[in-house]
Amino acid sequence: MQLNIHPQIVSALKNNEPVVALESTIISHGMPYPANLQVANEIEAEVLTGGAVPATIAILNGQVHIGLSAEELNEFGQSKDVRKCSRRDLPFVISQRQNGATTVAATMIFAEMAGIRLFATGGIGGVHRGAENTMDVSADLFEFAQTSVAVVSAGAKAILDLPKTMEYLETLGVPVVGLRTDHFPAFYSRSSEMKVPMRLNTEEEIAAFMKAKWDLGLKGGVLIANPIPMEHEILNHEIEPHIQSAIEEASENGIAGKDLTPFLLRKLHELTQGRSQSANRALVLHNARIAAHIARAFAAL
């Protein structure tokens, strides 16, 4: 399959310059226009400030785009008929020439196809609370087991079952590396009760870790756990009652599957009077900057 790779990204990859992949679900399903476009531009700007080239990935009319022009980004941000795409959705959206927003899993797939090794996101999907009954486990976890892209994330989304998510990642053999932290971040909160299995203190050490993993022929991704900046943190005891309330409302209304996470995030925005969305924005921007630094260090190797 042919990828539509932006000329700037083609040049960067050819010359071994750092590139950071970015997802498009945050644009189509994160917030309304024009706020979504503003945040998308801010994330790309953070990558540039960090010394790397941003590559926002999306599907436009069935064509996979690695990097969007300003016009394409604006058009995508205003589109109403965008399908949220994980691995299973890609053949349908492409064959039907639809617009698609890439989740963590889909972004990893296309980043690897394009030769991009770093990807910045907010928080990955994982094992949902109550999964022992619903079997609701995000495809993101399985993608980490087979797709060789390193992902900078503020842990997994706090609405999930974090202990089970960590256990699943361990079962799949996915390395979880804390960047300057001993504890697994809980998205809005800088730490949870769980410790990360390994800690590294510099972006250069992370880059060397990535190189060592793939030089060994070990396929699969790396989850780089990067805590939210302290000034934007919402402590666990503050956010947890709101999460429980949102989950209960979703259950009462029969909301599940791919509709569950967007509903819970919207509900948290309402319950926290916008504080959760501000924290989300801050951690995504922070992850983008850190990913750029790691991409520079990796390119130097």
Residue, then its C-alpha position, 0 to 999 in steps of 0.5 A: m500500500q502506498l503512503n502519502i508522506h509529506p515531502q518534509i518528512v520524506s526528506a527528514l527520514k532520508n537524511n536520518e533526521p528525527v521525526v515524531a509521529l502523532e495520532s489524529t483521534i485527538i483532533s477528530h474525537g478529542m474536542p470540537y472545532p476550532a479548539n481541536l485544530q489549535v491543540a493539534n497545531e500546538i502539539e506539532a509546535e512542541v515537536l518542532t521546538g524539541g528539534a524534530v519533525p512532526a508527522t500527524i497521521a490520518i486517513l483522508n478519503g481512503q488515503v493514508h497521510i503521514g504528515l498533514s499540510a495546514e490545509e489538510l489539518n484544517e479540513f480534517g479538523q472540521s470533518k464530521d464523518v471521521r471514523k475512529c480507527s484501530r487495526r481492525d477498522l483500517p481495511f474498511v476505511i481505506s477500501q471505502r475511501q472514508n476519512g479515518a482518525t488513527t488511534v494509538a494502535a493504528t498510528m503505530i502501524f503506519a509509523e512503522m510502515a513509514g520508518i518512524r520510530l517515535f510516537a507521542t500520545g496522551g495515554i494508551g488504551g488498556v484493560h478496562r475496569g470490569a474486563e473480567n466480565t466484559m473482556d474489554v481490552s484495547a487493541d493498543l496493548f496487542e499492537f505494542a507486542q508486534t509493532s516496533v515503535a516507541v511511544v511516549s505516554a503519561g501511562a494509560k488512561a486513568i479510567l482503565d484498570l491500571p494494575k491489569t493493564m500493567e500485567y497484560l503488558e508484562t504478559l505480552g513482553v512489552p517493556v515499560v520504562g519510567l522516564r525519571t520516575d519509579h512509578f507508573p503514571a496514572f495519566y492525570s496523576r504523576s504516579s500510581e501505586m505500581k512501580v515501573p519495572m525499569r527506570l531511565n533518567t535521560e532521553e539518551e538512555i531511552a534511545a540506547f534502550m530502544k536501539a539495543k532492543w531492536d538490534l537484538g531482533l526483538k520485535g514490538g514497541v516500548l512504552i515510555a512512561n512520562p509523568i504529567p508536569m507537576e503544576h498540571e497534576i490532578l491527584n488520584h483522590e481528587i479525580e477517582p470519584h469523578i471516574q467512578s461516577a462517569i463509569e456508573e453512568a456509562s453502565e446505566n446507559g449501555i455505553a461500551g466498546k469504542d464509544l466508552t472511552p470518548f464518553l468517559l473523557r467527555k463526562l470527566h470534562e463536565l464533572t471537573q469543570g474542564r480541569s481534566q481536559s486542561a490536564n490532558r492538553a498539558l500532558v500531551l504537549h509535554n509528551a510531544r516535547i520529550a518524544a522529540h528529544i528522544a527522537r534526536a538522541f535516537a537519530a544520533l545513534 
